[in-house]
Amino acid sequence: MILYFHGFDATSPGNHEKMRQLQFIDNDVRLISYSTLHPKHDMQHLLNEVSRQLQQTDDTKPLAIGVGLGAYWAERIGFLNQLKTVLINPNLHPEQTMLNQIDRPEEYADIASKCVSQFRDKNRGNSLCILSRHDEANDNQLVANELADFYEIIWDEEQSHKFAALAAHLGRIKEFKAT
């Protein structure tokens, strides 16, 4: 089972396309949706929703995948549920980088301050991070600098922030899920 966390643009047709592509790895791909407007409520909703999805599968190695803001959530919710995660162009600090898009940036800062201390150190090796060199929304070199001590980083030379084509990375994601 793959749990797919959409990015900030929840209604983008690209989400469906990425989910279709992920079916080459596992035919059980489930959308994990959230409001994007109420981070504190989203956190509780996502914890409950992922718990419910995990109870409905017999997959012993489920995987969470998120793009952009979805990767922010996949990393945290995955850690709290002991899931391996794939982070695609993660927006690590929406409280700083999405000020003109989100209503409650202080809630993201609050979530970060209340998360398990040093959670990335405790999650070392449990996430795979795929970054676009040509990301128009993130400074992915900063993302790589922040995550490289904890997770494997793969650079993509072709994709933009929304990462429309996963094909070049499906083999590595499948291998990561299986280990």
GIRADA-V470954 format. One record per residue. SS is DSSP state (hx for helix, st for strand, lp for the rest). PHI is phi in degrees with one decimal (none if undefined). Layout:
ss: {SS SS}
phi: {PHI PHI}
//
This chain:
ss: {lp st st st st lp lp lp lp lp lp lp hx hx hx hx hx hx hx hx hx hx lp lp lp lp lp lp st st st st lp lp lp lp lp lp hx hx hx hx hx hx hx hx hx hx hx hx hx hx hx hx hx lp lp lp lp lp lp lp st st st st st lp hx hx hx hx hx hx hx hx hx hx hx hx lp lp lp st st st st st lp lp lp lp lp hx hx hx hx lp lp lp lp lp lp lp hx hx hx hx hx hx hx hx hx hx lp lp lp lp hx hx hx hx lp lp lp lp st st st st st st lp lp lp lp lp lp lp hx hx hx hx hx hx hx hx lp lp lp lp st st st st st lp lp lp lp lp lp lp lp lp lp hx hx hx hx hx hx hx hx hx hx hx hx lp}
phi: {none -118.6 -99.6 -103.4 -98.2 -67.1 -84.4 -60.3 -86.0 -62.3 -97.4 -62.8 -62.5 -63.5 -63.2 -61.3 -64.0 -64.7 -63.5 -62.6 -63.4 -65.9 -66.7 -70.2 -91.2 -151.4 -72.0 -100.3 -113.6 -120.4 -77.5 -109.5 -107.8 -151.1 -77.7 71.5 -101.3 -128.2 -53.0 -62.6 -70.3 -59.4 -57.8 -65.9 -59.6 -64.9 -60.3 -66.2 -65.6 -66.4 -58.9 -62.9 -63.7 -66.3 -71.4 -99.9 -135.3 -106.9 -65.6 -83.4 -134.4 -66.1 -132.3 -106.2 -129.2 -136.0 -119.2 61.2 -63.1 -61.1 -70.5 -54.5 -72.0 -58.3 -61.5 -73.0 -67.1 -60.1 -58.3 -67.4 -107.1 56.3 -104.8 -72.6 -135.7 -115.9 -109.2 -107.9 45.1 -64.3 -91.8 -75.6 -136.3 -59.3 -65.6 -108.3 -94.1 -121.9 -54.9 -85.4 -115.6 -108.8 -85.7 -128.1 -60.9 -62.7 -70.3 -65.9 -62.2 -64.3 -60.8 -61.2 -74.4 -99.6 -69.0 -52.3 -62.5 52.9 -62.5 -66.3 -63.5 -73.8 -102.3 -46.8 81.9 -95.1 -130.6 -116.6 -117.1 -112.0 -122.2 -84.8 -68.9 -110.5 -79.1 -82.5 -105.1 -115.5 -92.0 -71.6 -67.5 -64.1 -61.5 -60.9 -60.1 -76.5 -104.5 -59.9 -74.1 -116.3 -131.8 -68.1 -109.6 -118.8 -96.2 -111.7 -92.8 -111.3 -80.7 -95.4 -56.9 -73.4 52.6 -64.2 -115.0 -91.4 -48.5 -63.9 -115.5 -61.1 -61.4 -68.4 -64.6 -62.1 -62.5 -62.3 -62.3 -74.5 -84.3}
//
